[in-house]
Amino acid sequence: MEPIKLDPMYSTREIPGKCIKCLAEQELNNCLLELLKGGKEENQEVEQKFESLVSFLKSPESKKLRDESEKYLAEGKQVTVDIRFEAGKPVYELKVK
């Protein structure tokens, strides 16, 4: 499965931003809609993505990553959070540009 990339943005007057939690919840809803539509071939990958997002949202690390990303966003930096599985365990990586 490809890593899930979440690109949070800081809100300004002109541009509404979204935090990592909001983006993860949005992706979770997209997965749920895809699962409801059907399509057996794609369902397995969508189910894995769904489970990864649920795991991320429930993890204590998500709050830490959200706080960290908001700090970097306030400094004007670009942030990306990658969610993936390695050796059957979820891995969350914060990338700052």
C-alpha positions in Angstrom: 0.0 0.0 0.0 1.2 3.5 -0.8 1.8 5.8 2.2 -1.0 8.1 3.1 0.2 11.7 2.8 -1.5 14.4 4.8 -0.5 18.0 4.0 -1.9 20.3 6.7 -2.1 24.1 6.0 -2.2 27.0 8.4 -5.4 29.1 8.1 -5.2 32.7 6.9 -7.9 35.2 6.1 -7.8 34.2 2.4 -7.1 30.4 2.7 -8.9 28.0 5.1 -6.4 25.5 6.4 -6.8 22.0 7.9 -5.0 20.3 10.7 -3.7 16.7 10.5 -6.7 15.4 12.4 -9.2 17.1 10.0 -7.3 15.8 7.0 -7.2 12.2 8.4 -10.9 12.4 9.2 -11.6 13.6 5.7 -9.6 10.7 4.2 -11.4 8.3 6.5 -14.8 9.5 5.2 -13.6 9.2 1.6 -12.6 5.6 2.3 -15.9 4.9 3.9 -17.7 6.2 0.8 -15.5 4.0 -1.4 -16.2 0.9 0.7 -19.9 1.6 0.5 -19.7 1.9 -3.3 -18.2 -1.6 -3.7 -15.7 -3.0 -6.1 -14.0 -6.1 -4.7 -10.5 -5.5 -6.2 -10.1 -2.0 -4.7 -11.8 -2.8 -1.4 -8.8 -4.5 0.1 -6.5 -1.5 -0.4 -9.3 0.9 0.7 -9.8 -1.2 3.8 -6.1 -1.1 4.7 -6.1 2.7 4.2 -9.2 2.9 6.4 -7.6 0.8 9.1 -4.4 2.9 8.9 -6.3 6.1 9.4 -8.4 4.8 12.3 -5.2 3.5 13.9 -3.6 6.9 13.4 -6.5 8.9 14.8 -6.6 6.6 17.9 -2.9 6.7 18.6 -1.4 9.1 21.2 1.2 10.0 18.6 -1.4 11.8 16.4 -1.8 14.5 19.0 2.0 14.9 19.3 2.3 15.1 15.5 -0.6 17.6 15.3 1.0 19.9 17.9 4.4 19.6 16.2 3.1 20.3 12.7 1.1 23.3 13.9 4.3 24.8 15.4 6.1 24.4 12.1 3.2 25.8 10.2 3.1 28.8 12.4 6.8 29.4 11.5 5.8 29.4 7.8 7.2 26.0 7.0 5.5 23.3 4.9 4.6 20.0 6.6 3.7 16.6 5.5 2.7 13.6 7.6 3.2 10.1 6.0 1.2 7.2 7.4 2.4 3.7 6.4 2.9 0.2 7.7 6.3 -1.4 8.0 6.6 -5.0 9.3 2.9 -4.9 10.2 3.2 -1.9 12.4 2.1 1.7 11.7 4.8 4.3 11.1 4.1 8.0 11.2 6.6 10.4 9.8 6.6 14.2 10.0 8.5 15.9 7.1 9.3 19.6 7.3 10.3 21.7 4.3 
